[in-house]
């Protein structure tokens, strides 16, 4: 049975956070008389999230009996399971998990974060297919 994970770029949490930041900037402009240049600079940091919300890119990962396929926006990738030596899962300091596919040739392919499913379910699906996984927690240097 295939394992499939799908995700949309548009999330209610991102919309709420961007809206709250923009409201705070409007409040700062009208009530605190903040400089428009400073507010514009702060607003620039919200643009990537606003663009993702507007574009709503789809991303996901599919694990079949023969291949591991992922996509995020216009980027896609695919690897035959027979070429995979192991999959490394690194827990970072912000508790996100970075997934790296290590091929038998020694080449490393980092999966895009947007296309990565929750690590527990991914690890279970990989073990069902006999793919070796490694877990590393909170390493600053690699």
N, CA, C and O atoms as a MOPAC input file, in Angstrom:
PM7 MOZYME 1SCF
protein

 N      0.84800 1    -1.18200 1     0.00000 1
 C      0.00000 1     0.00000 1     0.00000 1
 C      0.89500 1     1.24700 1     0.00000 1
 O      1.87500 1     1.31900 1     0.74100 1
 N      0.54900 1     2.20200 1    -0.82300 1
 C      1.32300 1     3.44100 1    -0.94400 1
 C      1.07100 1     4.36400 1     0.25300 1
 O     -0.02400 1     4.40400 1     0.81300 1
 N      2.10900 1     5.09300 1     0.62000 1
 C      2.00600 1     6.12700 1     1.65700 1
 C      2.02200 1     7.47100 1     0.94700 1
 O      2.94700 1     7.75900 1     0.18800 1
 N      1.01400 1     8.29500 1     1.18300 1
 C      0.91200 1     9.59600 1     0.53000 1
 C      0.67300 1    10.67800 1     1.57400 1
 O     -0.14100 1    10.52400 1     2.48400 1
 N      1.40600 1    11.78000 1     1.41800 1
 C      1.23800 1    12.95300 1     2.27800 1
 C      1.04800 1    14.16100 1     1.37600 1
 O      1.84600 1    14.38000 1     0.46400 1
 N      0.00900 1    14.94800 1     1.61200 1
 C     -0.28100 1    16.16100 1     0.83700 1
 C     -0.44600 1    17.33300 1     1.79200 1
 O     -0.93700 1    17.18300 1     2.91100 1
 N     -0.02700 1    18.49600 1     1.32800 1
 C     -0.13400 1    19.70200 1     2.15400 1
 C     -0.35800 1    20.91800 1     1.26100 1
 O      0.20600 1    21.00800 1     0.17100 1
 N     -1.17400 1    21.84000 1     1.72400 1
 C     -1.41400 1    23.09500 1     1.01500 1
 C     -0.58000 1    24.20100 1     1.64300 1
 O     -0.33800 1    24.18700 1     2.85000 1
 N     -0.13700 1    25.16000 1     0.83500 1
 C      0.64300 1    26.27800 1     1.33400 1
 C     -0.19600 1    27.26500 1     2.13200 1
 O      0.33500 1    28.02100 1     2.94500 1
 N     -1.48100 1    27.25800 1     1.90600 1
 C     -2.37200 1    28.19600 1     2.59200 1
 C     -2.79200 1    27.59500 1     3.92900 1
 O     -3.45600 1    26.56000 1     3.98200 1
 N     -2.39100 1    28.26800 1     5.00600 1
 C     -2.77900 1    27.77300 1     6.32500 1
 C     -3.46500 1    28.89200 1     7.11000 1
 O     -3.08900 1    30.05700 1     6.99000 1
 N     -4.45400 1    28.54300 1     7.89900 1
 C     -5.13400 1    29.55000 1     8.72200 1
 C     -4.18600 1    30.22300 1     9.71200 1
 O     -4.33200 1    31.41200 1     9.99700 1
 N     -3.22400 1    29.48300 1    10.23400 1
 C     -2.28100 1    30.06400 1    11.19800 1
 C     -1.44300 1    31.16200 1    10.53700 1
 O     -1.23500 1    32.22400 1    11.12200 1
 N     -0.96600 1    30.90300 1     9.32400 1
 C     -0.16300 1    31.91600 1     8.62000 1
 C     -1.00200 1    33.15400 1     8.32200 1
 O     -0.52700 1    34.28000 1     8.47200 1
 N     -2.23600 1    32.95100 1     7.90500 1
 C     -3.11900 1    34.08900 1     7.60600 1
 C     -3.36500 1    34.91800 1     8.86600 1
 O     -3.35200 1    36.14800 1     8.81700 1
 N     -3.58700 1    34.25000 1     9.97800 1
 C     -3.84300 1    34.95700 1    11.23400 1
 C     -2.61600 1    35.74900 1    11.67600 1
 O     -2.73500 1    36.90300 1    12.08800 1
 N     -1.44700 1    35.13500 1    11.59300 1
 C     -0.22700 1    35.80500 1    12.03700 1
 C      0.07700 1    37.02200 1    11.16400 1
 O      0.40200 1    38.08800 1    11.68600 1
 N     -0.02600 1    36.87600 1     9.84200 1
 C      0.23900 1    38.00300 1     8.94300 1
 C     -0.77400 1    39.12400 1     9.18700 1
 O     -0.40800 1    40.29900 1     9.21500 1
 N     -2.02600 1    38.76400 1     9.36000 1
 C     -3.05900 1    39.77500 1     9.62700 1
 C     -2.77700 1    40.52100 1    10.93200 1
 O     -2.90200 1    41.74400 1    10.99000 1
 N     -2.40200 1    39.79300 1    11.96200 1
 C     -2.10700 1    40.43900 1    13.24800 1
 C     -0.89300 1    41.36100 1    13.14500 1
 O     -0.88300 1    42.44000 1    13.73800 1
 N      0.12300 1    40.94700 1    12.39900 1
 C      1.30400 1    41.80500 1    12.23100 1
 C      0.93200 1    43.06700 1    11.47700 1
 O      1.34200 1    44.16300 1    11.85900 1
 N      0.15200 1    42.92300 1    10.40100 1
 C     -0.25200 1    44.10200 1     9.63600 1
 C     -1.11500 1    45.04000 1    10.46400 1
 O     -0.97800 1    46.25900 1    10.36000 1
 N     -2.00500 1    44.48600 1    11.28700 1
 C     -2.82000 1    45.32900 1    12.17500 1
 C     -1.94400 1    46.06100 1    13.19000 1
 O     -2.18300 1    47.23000 1    13.49300 1
 N     -0.93700 1    45.37600 1    13.70900 1
 C     -0.02000 1    46.02500 1    14.64800 1
 C      0.75100 1    47.15200 1    13.96200 1
 O      0.99700 1    48.19100 1    14.57500 1
 N      1.13700 1    46.96100 1    12.69700 1
 C      1.84800 1    48.01000 1    11.96600 1
 C      0.94600 1    49.21100 1    11.69800 1
 O      1.38900 1    50.35500 1    11.79800 1
 N     -0.31200 1    48.95600 1    11.35800 1
 C     -1.27100 1    50.05700 1    11.14700 1
 C     -1.49200 1    50.80400 1    12.46100 1
 O     -1.53100 1    52.03400 1    12.48500 1
 N     -1.63600 1    50.05400 1    13.55300 1
 C     -1.79200 1    50.67600 1    14.86400 1
 C     -0.57400 1    51.54700 1    15.19100 1
 O     -0.72100 1    52.67200 1    15.66800 1
 N      0.61800 1    51.02500 1    14.93400 1
 C      1.84700 1    51.77500 1    15.21700 1
 C      1.92200 1    53.04900 1    14.38200 1
 O      2.41900 1    54.07200 1    14.85400 1
 N      1.43600 1    52.99400 1    13.15900 1
 C      1.48200 1    54.17500 1    12.29700 1
 C      0.52300 1    55.26500 1    12.78300 1
 O      0.90000 1    56.43200 1    12.89000 1
 N     -0.71900 1    54.87400 1    13.07600 1
 C     -1.73500 1    55.87700 1    13.42900 1
 C     -1.67900 1    56.32700 1    14.88300 1
 O     -1.90300 1    57.50100 1    15.17900 1
 N     -1.38200 1    55.40400 1    15.79100 1
 C     -1.46800 1    55.75700 1    17.20000 1
 C     -0.11600 1    56.02000 1    17.87000 1
 O     -0.04200 1    56.76300 1    18.84800 1
 N      0.93200 1    55.42300 1    17.35500 1
 C      2.25500 1    55.62500 1    17.94200 1
 C      3.13200 1    56.53000 1    17.08700 1
 O      4.26400 1    56.84400 1    17.45400 1
 N      2.59200 1    56.94500 1    15.93800 1
 C      3.29100 1    57.81200 1    14.99100 1
 C      4.65900 1    57.25300 1    14.60300 1
 O      5.65200 1    57.97800 1    14.54200 1
 N      4.68400 1    55.95800 1    14.34400 1
 C      5.92900 1    55.30000 1    13.93300 1
 C      6.30700 1    55.73200 1    12.52300 1
 O      5.44400 1    56.08900 1    11.72100 1
 N      7.56200 1    55.69800 1    12.23700 1
 C      8.07600 1    56.08800 1    10.93000 1
 C      7.58000 1    55.11700 1     9.85100 1
 O      7.68500 1    53.90300 1    10.02300 1
 N      7.04500 1    55.63700 1     8.75100 1
 C      6.59400 1    54.75200 1     7.66800 1
 C      7.71600 1    53.88700 1     7.10100 1
 O      7.47100 1    52.75900 1     6.67500 1
 N      8.94300 1    54.40200 1     7.09100 1
 C     10.06900 1    53.62500 1     6.56300 1
 C     10.35300 1    52.40900 1     7.43600 1
 O     10.62800 1    51.32400 1     6.92400 1
 N     10.28900 1    52.58500 1     8.73100 1
 C     10.52200 1    51.46800 1     9.64900 1
 C      9.40100 1    50.44500 1     9.51500 1
 O      9.65000 1    49.24000 1     9.49600 1
 N      8.17200 1    50.92900 1     9.42200 1
 C      7.03700 1    50.02000 1     9.27900 1
 C      7.07800 1    49.26200 1     7.95100 1
 O      6.74700 1    48.07800 1     7.89300 1
 N      7.48700 1    49.95300 1     6.88900 1
 C      7.60300 1    49.28900 1     5.58700 1
 C      8.67200 1    48.20300 1     5.63600 1
 O      8.49700 1    47.12600 1     5.06600 1
 N      9.76300 1    48.48500 1     6.30700 1
 C     10.81800 1    47.48700 1     6.44200 1
 C     10.31400 1    46.26500 1     7.21000 1
 O     10.60300 1    45.13100 1     6.82800 1
 N      9.57300 1    46.48700 1     8.27400 1
 C      9.00400 1    45.37700 1     9.03900 1
 C      7.97000 1    44.60900 1     8.21900 1
 O      7.88000 1    43.38600 1     8.32500 1
 N      7.19200 1    45.31900 1     7.40400 1
 C      6.18200 1    44.66000 1     6.57200 1
 C      6.82200 1    43.77100 1     5.50500 1
 O      6.22000 1    42.78300 1     5.08400 1
 N      8.01900 1    44.10800 1     5.06900 1
 C      8.70200 1    43.27300 1     4.06800 1
 C      8.90700 1    41.84200 1     4.55400 1
 O      8.89000 1    40.90800 1     3.75300 1
 N      9.10000 1    41.66300 1     5.84800 1
 C      9.31500 1    40.31900 1     6.38800 1
 C      8.06100 1    39.45100 1     6.30000 1
 O      8.16300 1    38.22800 1     6.38400 1
 N      6.89600 1    40.04300 1     6.13500 1
 C      5.66500 1    39.26300 1     6.03200 1
 C      5.32200 1    38.90300 1     4.58600 1
 O      4.42800 1    38.09000 1     4.35400 1
 N      6.00800 1    39.48800 1     3.62300 1
 C      5.66300 1    39.24600 1     2.22400 1
 C      5.79700 1    37.78500 1     1.78200 1
 O      4.91200 1    37.30700 1     1.07400 1
 N      6.84300 1    37.04900 1     2.15400 1
 C      6.89400 1    35.64000 1     1.72900 1
 C      5.68600 1    34.82600 1     2.19600 1
 O      5.16200 1    34.00600 1     1.44200 1
 N      5.24900 1    35.04500 1     3.42100 1
 C      4.07600 1    34.32300 1     3.92500 1
 C      2.81600 1    34.75800 1     3.19300 1
 O      1.95100 1    33.92900 1     2.91200 1
 N      2.69800 1    36.04400 1     2.87900 1
 C      1.52900 1    36.53400 1     2.14600 1
 C      1.50300 1    35.98500 1     0.72300 1
 O      0.44000 1    35.64000 1     0.20800 1
 N      2.65700 1    35.90400 1     0.09400 1
 C      2.72500 1    35.35500 1    -1.27000 1
 C      2.37900 1    33.87300 1    -1.25900 1
 O      1.63600 1    33.41200 1    -2.12500 1
 N      2.89800 1    33.11900 1    -0.30000 1
 C      2.54100 1    31.70300 1    -0.19700 1
 C      1.05100 1    31.52200 1     0.03500 1
 O      0.43600 1    30.60600 1    -0.51100 1
 N      0.48000 1    32.38800 1     0.83800 1
 C     -0.96100 1    32.30100 1     1.08900 1
 C     -1.74600 1    32.57200 1    -0.19400 1
 O     -2.73900 1    31.89800 1    -0.46700 1
 N     -1.30700 1    33.55300 1    -0.98100 1
 C     -2.01000 1    33.88900 1    -2.22900 1
 C     -1.83100 1    32.79300 1    -3.29000 1
 O     -2.79300 1    32.43300 1    -3.96800 1
 N     -0.61700 1    32.26300 1    -3.43700 1
 C     -0.33700 1    31.25300 1    -4.45700 1
 C     -0.85200 1    29.87400 1    -4.06100 1
 O     -1.25300 1    29.09800 1    -4.92800 1
 N     -0.84700 1    29.56300 1    -2.79100 1
 C     -1.29500 1    28.28600 1    -2.25100 1
 C     -0.61700 1    27.09500 1    -2.92900 1
 O     -1.30500 1    26.24400 1    -3.49100 1
 N      0.71500 1    27.01500 1    -2.89100 1
 C      1.39200 1    25.90000 1    -3.55100 1
 C      1.12700 1    24.58300 1    -2.82400 1
 O      1.09100 1    24.53100 1    -1.59500 1
 N      0.94600 1    23.53400 1    -3.59900 1
 C      0.72700 1    22.21500 1    -3.03000 1
 C      2.06900 1    21.49900 1    -2.93100 1
 O      2.91700 1    21.63000 1    -3.81500 1
 N      2.25500 1    20.75600 1    -1.87400 1
 C      3.46300 1    19.96600 1    -1.72400 1
 C      3.09000 1    18.62700 1    -1.12000 1
 O      2.03600 1    18.47700 1    -0.50200 1
 N      3.96600 1    17.66300 1    -1.30600 1
 C      3.66100 1    16.35000 1    -0.77400 1
 C      4.74700 1    15.34200 1    -1.05400 1
 O      5.76200 1    15.63700 1    -1.68600 1
 N      4.49900 1    14.13900 1    -0.56400 1
 C      5.44400 1    13.04500 1    -0.68700 1
 C      4.65300 1    11.76500 1    -0.90300 1
 O      3.62900 1    11.54700 1    -0.25700 1
 N      5.12900 1    10.91500 1    -1.81600 1
 C      4.49800 1     9.62100 1    -2.06100 1
 C      5.57300 1     8.55100 1    -1.98500 1
 O      6.62500 1     8.65500 1    -2.61500 1
 N      5.28800 1     7.53100 1    -1.20600 1
 C      6.19400 1     6.40000 1    -1.03600 1
 C      5.47400 1     5.16200 1    -1.54100 1
 O      4.51700 1     4.69400 1    -0.92300 1
 N      5.94100 1     4.63000 1    -2.67500 1
 C      5.34300 1     3.42400 1    -3.24900 1
 C      6.24900 1     2.23400 1    -2.96000 1
 O      7.21100 1     2.34700 1    -2.19900 1
 N      5.94500 1     1.12100 1    -3.55500 1
 C      6.78000 1    -0.06400 1    -3.38200 1
 C      8.14000 1     0.06700 1    -4.03800 1
 O      9.07900 1    -0.63300 1    -3.65800 1
 N      8.26500 1     0.97600 1    -5.04100 1
 C      9.52000 1     1.10100 1    -5.79300 1
 C     10.18000 1     2.46000 1    -5.66800 1
 O     11.40000 1     2.55300 1    -5.80200 1
 N      9.41000 1     3.53300 1    -5.41300 1
 C      9.97700 1     4.87800 1    -5.49200 1
 C      9.55800 1     5.76300 1    -4.31500 1
 O      8.55200 1     5.53500 1    -3.64300 1
 N     10.37900 1     6.76900 1    -4.11100 1
 C     10.08100 1     7.86600 1    -3.19400 1
 C      9.98500 1     9.10500 1    -4.07700 1
 O     10.96400 1     9.49100 1    -4.71700 1
 N      8.81200 1     9.72800 1    -4.11400 1
 C      8.57500 1    10.89200 1    -4.97100 1
 C      8.09900 1    12.04400 1    -4.09400 1
 O      7.28000 1    11.84600 1    -3.19700 1
 N      8.61600 1    13.26000 1    -4.35200 1
 C      8.17200 1    14.44400 1    -3.61800 1
 C      7.98300 1    15.58700 1    -4.59400 1
 O      8.56800 1    15.61200 1    -5.67700 1
 N      7.14600 1    16.53700 1    -4.18000 1
 C      6.93000 1    17.74400 1    -4.97600 1
 C      6.58200 1    18.89700 1    -4.04800 1
 O      5.96000 1    18.71600 1    -3.00100 1
 N      6.99400 1    20.07200 1    -4.45600 1
 C      6.63800 1    21.28700 1    -3.73700 1
 C      6.66800 1    22.42500 1    -4.74500 1
 O      7.73100 1    22.79100 1    -5.24600 1
 N      5.51200 1    22.97700 1    -5.03800 1
 C      5.42500 1    24.00200 1    -6.07000 1
 C      5.91100 1    23.42500 1    -7.39000 1
 O      5.46100 1    22.35100 1    -7.79200 1
 N      6.82000 1    24.11300 1    -8.07400 1
 C      7.30100 1    23.60500 1    -9.35800 1
 C      8.42200 1    22.56700 1    -9.23400 1
 O      8.78600 1    21.94200 1   -10.23000 1
 N      8.97100 1    22.37500 1    -8.04200 1
 C     10.08500 1    21.43400 1    -7.86000 1
 C      9.57600 1    20.03100 1    -7.56800 1
 O      8.66000 1    19.84300 1    -6.76700 1
 N     10.18400 1    19.04300 1    -8.23200 1
 C      9.83700 1    17.65300 1    -7.97100 1
 C     11.11300 1    16.82900 1    -7.89700 1
 O     12.17400 1    17.25900 1    -8.34900 1
 N     10.99600 1    15.66500 1    -7.33500 1
 C     12.12000 1    14.75100 1    -7.27000 1
 C     11.62700 1    13.33900 1    -7.06900 1
 O     10.53700 1    13.10800 1    -6.54500 1
 N     12.44900 1    12.39500 1    -7.49600 1
 C     12.07200 1    10.99300 1    -7.36800 1
 C     13.33700 1    10.15400 1    -7.24400 1
 O     14.33300 1    10.41000 1    -7.92100 1
 N     13.28700 1     9.15800 1    -6.38000 1
 C     14.40700 1     8.25100 1    -6.17800 1
 C     13.85300 1     6.83900 1    -6.07900 1
 O     12.85000 1     6.60300 1    -5.40500 1
 N     14.49700 1     5.91700 1    -6.74300 1
 C     14.12500 1     4.51200 1    -6.60300 1
 C     14.53100 1     4.02400 1    -5.21600 1
 O     15.60400 1     4.37200 1    -4.72400 1
 N     13.69000 1     3.22900 1    -4.59400 1
 C     13.99400 1     2.73700 1    -3.24800 1
 C     15.25900 1     1.88300 1    -3.24600 1
 O     15.95900 1     1.82000 1    -2.23600 1
 N     15.55700 1     1.23100 1    -4.35600 1
 C     16.76000 1     0.40200 1    -4.43300 1
 C     18.03700 1     1.24200 1    -4.38400 1
 O     19.10400 1     0.70600 1    -4.08300 1
 N     17.95500 1     2.54000 1    -4.67000 1
 C     19.11900 1     3.41900 1    -4.63500 1
 C     19.33700 1     4.04800 1    -3.26000 1
 O     20.35800 1     4.69700 1    -3.03300 1
 N     18.39900 1     3.86400 1    -2.35200 1
 C     18.48800 1     4.49700 1    -1.03700 1
 C     19.25000 1     3.59100 1    -0.07000 1
 O     18.87000 1     2.44200 1     0.15500 1
 N     20.32900 1     4.12800 1     0.49500 1
 C     21.07300 1     3.39200 1     1.52700 1
 C     20.37600 1     3.55500 1     2.86700 1
 O     20.13100 1     2.58100 1     3.57900 1
 N     20.05700 1     4.81600 1     3.20400 1
 C     19.36900 1     5.10500 1     4.46600 1
 C     18.75800 1     6.50000 1     4.37800 1
 O     19.06300 1     7.28000 1     3.47600 1
 N     17.88900 1     6.78800 1     5.33900 1
 C     17.29200 1     8.12200 1     5.44000 1
 C     17.59100 1     8.65500 1     6.83100 1
 O     17.31500 1     8.00900 1     7.84200 1
 N     18.15500 1     9.83700 1     6.85200 1
 C     18.57300 1    10.47300 1     8.09600 1
 C     17.55100 1    11.54800 1     8.47100 1
 O     17.15200 1    12.35600 1     7.63200 1
 N     17.13500 1    11.54900 1     9.73300 1
 C     16.18800 1    12.53900 1    10.24300 1
 C     16.86600 1    13.30100 1    11.37500 1
 O     17.16900 1    12.73700 1    12.42600 1
 N     17.10000 1    14.59200 1    11.14400 1
 C     17.76200 1    15.44600 1    12.12700 1
 C     16.74900 1    16.36200 1    12.78000 1
 O     16.09100 1    17.15100 1    12.10300 1
 N     16.62000 1    16.25900 1    14.10600 1
 C     15.77200 1    17.18900 1    14.84000 1
 C     16.60000 1    18.43200 1    15.11400 1
 O     17.68700 1    18.35800 1    15.68700 1
 N     16.07400 1    19.56600 1    14.69800 1
 C     16.80100 1    20.82200 1    14.85900 1
 C     16.40600 1    21.49000 1    16.17100 1
 O     15.51300 1    21.01600 1    16.87300 1
 N     17.07100 1    22.58400 1    16.49400 1
 C     16.81100 1    23.26300 1    17.76900 1
 C     15.40200 1    23.83200 1    17.86900 1
 O     14.88800 1    24.01500 1    18.97200 1
 N     14.76200 1    24.11800 1    16.71600 1
 C     13.37900 1    24.60700 1    16.74200 1
 C     12.37300 1    23.45700 1    16.70100 1
 O     11.18500 1    23.69000 1    16.47900 1
 N     12.83100 1    22.22300 1    16.91100 1
 C     12.05100 1    20.98900 1    16.93800 1
 C     11.49800 1    20.57300 1    15.57900 1
 O     10.69600 1    19.64200 1    15.50800 1
 N     11.90200 1    21.23100 1    14.51100 1
 C     11.54000 1    20.75500 1    13.18300 1
 C     12.48100 1    19.61700 1    12.81900 1
 O     13.57300 1    19.50400 1    13.37600 1
 N     12.06100 1    18.78100 1    11.89000 1
 C     12.86200 1    17.63100 1    11.49200 1
 C     13.27000 1    17.79600 1    10.03500 1
 O     12.42300 1    17.98300 1     9.16200 1
 N     14.56500 1    17.72600 1     9.78000 1
 C     15.10300 1    17.81200 1     8.43100 1
 C     15.38900 1    16.38600 1     7.97100 1
 O     16.04900 1    15.61900 1     8.67200 1
 N     14.88600 1    16.03800 1     6.78600 1
 C     15.03100 1    14.67800 1     6.26200 1
 C     16.01100 1    14.69600 1     5.09800 1
 O     15.87000 1    15.48400 1     4.16300 1
 N     17.01800 1    13.80700 1     5.16900 1
 C     18.02100 1    13.68500 1     4.12500 1
 C     18.04400 1    12.24700 1     3.62900 1
 O     18.16100 1    11.30800 1     4.41600 1
 N     17.93200 1    12.08700 1     2.31300 1
 C     18.01500 1    10.76900 1     1.68400 1
 C     19.48400 1    10.55100 1     1.30400 1
 O     20.06800 1    11.35800 1     0.58200 1
 N     20.06700 1     9.47100 1     1.78800 1
 C     21.45400 1     9.15100 1     1.47000 1
 C     21.44100 1     7.95500 1     0.52600 1
 O     20.98300 1     6.86800 1     0.87800 1
 N     21.95600 1     8.18000 1    -0.68100 1
 C     21.93300 1     7.15600 1    -1.71500 1
 C     23.10800 1     6.19300 1    -1.56200 1
 O     24.06900 1     6.48800 1    -0.85100 1
 N     23.02900 1     5.05500 1    -2.22300 1
 C     24.11400 1     4.07600 1    -2.16700 1
 C     25.39000 1     4.63100 1    -2.79800 1
 O     26.48800 1     4.16300 1    -2.49700 1
 N     25.24700 1     5.62600 1    -3.67300 1
 C     26.41800 1     6.25400 1    -4.29100 1
 C     27.10500 1     7.24800 1    -3.34700 1
 O     28.18200 1     7.75300 1    -3.66200 1
 N     26.49500 1     7.52900 1    -2.20600 1
 C     27.04500 1     8.49200 1    -1.25800 1
 C     26.44000 1     9.87900 1    -1.40500 1
 O     26.63500 1    10.72900 1    -0.53600 1
 N     25.71500 1    10.12400 1    -2.48300 1
 C     25.07300 1    11.42100 1    -2.70200 1
 C     23.95700 1    11.62500 1    -1.68100 1
 O     23.25700 1    10.68600 1    -1.30300 1
 N     23.81000 1    12.87400 1    -1.24400 1
 C     22.77700 1    13.21600 1    -0.26800 1
 C     21.75400 1    14.13000 1    -0.92200 1
 O     22.10600 1    15.07400 1    -1.63000 1
 N     20.47500 1    13.83300 1    -0.67300 1
 C     19.38300 1    14.65600 1    -1.19500 1
 C     18.54600 1    15.09300 1    -0.00700 1
 O     17.99800 1    14.26000 1     0.71600 1
 N     18.45000 1    16.38700 1     0.19300 1
 C     17.64100 1    16.90700 1     1.29100 1
 C     16.21900 1    17.13500 1     0.78200 1
 O     16.00700 1    17.83400 1    -0.20900 1
 N     15.25900 1    16.53900 1     1.46700 1
 C     13.86400 1    16.73000 1     1.07900 1
 C     13.40900 1    18.12600 1     1.49300 1
 O     13.76500 1    18.59800 1     2.57300 1
 N     12.62500 1    18.79000 1     0.64700 1
 C     12.11500 1    20.11300 1     1.03600 1
 C     11.24200 1    19.99600 1     2.28500 1
 O     10.46300 1    19.05300 1     2.42400 1
 N     11.38100 1    20.94800 1     3.17700 1
 C     10.63400 1    20.90500 1     4.44200 1
 C      9.13000 1    20.86900 1     4.19800 1
 O      8.40000 1    20.18300 1     4.91400 1
 N      8.66200 1    21.60900 1     3.18500 1
 C      7.21800 1    21.67500 1     2.92000 1
 C      6.65900 1    20.31600 1     2.52600 1
 O      5.48800 1    20.03400 1     2.78300 1
 N      7.47400 1    19.47000 1     1.90600 1
 C      7.01600 1    18.17000 1     1.41900 1
 C      7.22300 1    17.05700 1     2.43600 1
 O      6.87100 1    15.90700 1     2.17100 1
 N      7.78100 1    17.37700 1     3.58000 1
 C      8.10800 1    16.35800 1     4.57300 1
 C      6.93000 1    16.12300 1     5.51200 1
 O      6.45400 1    17.05500 1     6.16100 1
 N      6.46000 1    14.87500 1     5.58300 1
 C      5.35800 1    14.56300 1     6.50800 1
 C      5.84000 1    14.50100 1     7.94800 1
 O      7.04200 1    14.59700 1     8.19500 1
 N      4.93100 1    14.34200 1     8.90500 1
 C      5.35900 1    14.16000 1    10.29400 1
 C      6.33600 1    12.98200 1    10.37900 1
 O      6.09100 1    11.92300 1     9.80000 1
 N      7.43200 1    13.17100 1    11.09700 1
 C      8.52800 1    12.20300 1    11.05800 1
 C      8.16000 1    10.83400 1    11.60000 1
 O      8.72100 1     9.83300 1    11.15200 1
 N      7.22900 1    10.75400 1    12.55800 1
 C      6.85800 1     9.45100 1    13.10400 1
 C      6.18600 1     8.59100 1    12.04300 1
 O      6.52300 1     7.41700 1    11.89300 1
 N      5.24300 1     9.16000 1    11.31000 1
 C      4.52900 1     8.37900 1    10.29100 1
 C      5.43900 1     8.05700 1     9.10800 1
 O      5.33600 1     6.97800 1     8.52600 1
 N      6.32300 1     8.97800 1     8.75100 1
 C      7.25800 1     8.71400 1     7.66300 1
 C      8.20900 1     7.59000 1     8.04700 1
 O      8.47800 1     6.70300 1     7.23700 1
 N      8.71500 1     7.61700 1     9.26300 1
 C      9.63900 1     6.58000 1     9.71000 1
 C      8.96800 1     5.20900 1     9.72100 1
 O      9.58500 1     4.21100 1     9.34700 1
 N      7.71500 1     5.15800 1    10.14400 1
 C      6.97100 1     3.89100 1    10.14400 1
 C      6.80400 1     3.37200 1     8.72100 1
 O      7.00900 1     2.18500 1     8.46700 1
 N      6.43000 1     4.26000 1     7.78200 1
 C      6.23700 1     3.84600 1     6.38900 1
 C      7.55200 1     3.38200 1     5.76300 1
 O      7.56000 1     2.44300 1     4.96700 1
 N      8.65300 1     4.02400 1     6.11400 1
 C      9.95500 1     3.61600 1     5.58500 1
 C     10.36800 1     2.25200 1     6.12600 1
 O     10.86900 1     1.41500 1     5.37600 1
 N     10.16300 1     2.02500 1     7.40500 1
 C     10.53700 1     0.73800 1     8.01000 1
 C      9.69600 1    -0.39700 1     7.44400 1
 O     10.18300 1    -1.52000 1     7.31100 1
 N      8.42800 1    -0.11700 1     7.10500 1
 C      7.58400 1    -1.14000 1     6.48300 1
 C      8.14100 1    -1.58200 1     5.13800 1
 O      7.89900 1    -2.70900 1     4.70500 1
 N      8.88300 1    -0.70700 1     4.47800 1
 C      9.47700 1    -1.02500 1     3.17700 1
 C     10.93400 1    -1.45400 1     3.29200 1
 O     11.61300 1    -1.63300 1     2.28100 1
 N     11.41400 1    -1.61700 1     4.51500 1
 C     12.76400 1    -2.11800 1     4.73700 1
 C     13.85900 1    -1.08800 1     4.52900 1
 O     15.00800 1    -1.45700 1     4.28400 1
 N     13.53300 1     0.19400 1     4.62000 1
 C     14.52800 1     1.24500 1     4.44900 1
 C     15.06100 1     1.64000 1     5.82500 1
 O     14.29800 1     1.93600 1     6.74500 1
 N     16.37400 1     1.63700 1     5.93800 1
 C     17.02900 1     1.97900 1     7.19800 1
 C     16.87800 1     3.47100 1     7.47000 1
 O     17.05700 1     4.29200 1     6.57000 1
 N     16.54700 1     3.82000 1     8.71600 1
 C     16.43800 1     5.22600 1     9.11300 1
 C     17.37600 1     5.49400 1    10.28100 1
 O     17.66000 1     4.61000 1    11.08900 1
 N     17.84900 1     6.73200 1    10.35100 1
 C     18.69800 1     7.18400 1    11.45600 1
 C     18.06400 1     8.42900 1    12.05500 1
 O     17.51400 1     9.26300 1    11.33600 1
 N     18.14300 1     8.55100 1    13.37200 1
 C     17.61800 1     9.72100 1    14.06200 1
 C     18.75900 1    10.42600 1    14.78300 1
 O     19.55200 1     9.78600 1    15.47400 1
 N     18.84000 1    11.73900 1    14.62200 1
 C     19.82400 1    12.54300 1    15.32800 1
 C     19.09200 1    13.74200 1    15.92400 1
 O     18.24900 1    14.35900 1    15.27400 1
 N     19.42900 1    14.05700 1    17.16600 1
 C     18.74000 1    15.13100 1    17.87800 1
 C     19.69900 1    16.27700 1    18.19900 1
 O     20.75400 1    16.06700 1    18.79800 1
 N     19.32800 1    17.47000 1    17.80200 1
 C     19.95300 1    18.71000 1    18.23800 1
 C     21.46500 1    18.77300 1    18.02700 1
 O     22.20800 1    19.05300 1    18.96800 1
 N     21.91700 1    18.52100 1    16.82800 1
 C     23.33000 1    18.66400 1    16.52900 1
 C     23.56300 1    20.02500 1    15.92000 1
 O     22.87900 1    20.41100 1    14.97200 1
 N     24.52000 1    20.75600 1    16.45500 1
 C     24.83100 1    22.07700 1    15.92600 1
 C     25.74500 1    21.98500 1    14.71100 1
 O     25.60500 1    22.76900 1    13.77200 1
 N     26.66000 1    21.05600 1    14.71900 1
 C     27.60600 1    20.89500 1    13.60300 1
 C     27.34200 1    19.54100 1    12.93500 1
 O     27.11700 1    18.53500 1    13.60900 1
 N     27.37300 1    19.53600 1    11.59000 1
 C     27.17500 1    18.27900 1    10.85500 1
 C     28.28100 1    18.05200 1     9.88400 1
 O     28.28500 1    17.04600 1     9.17500 1

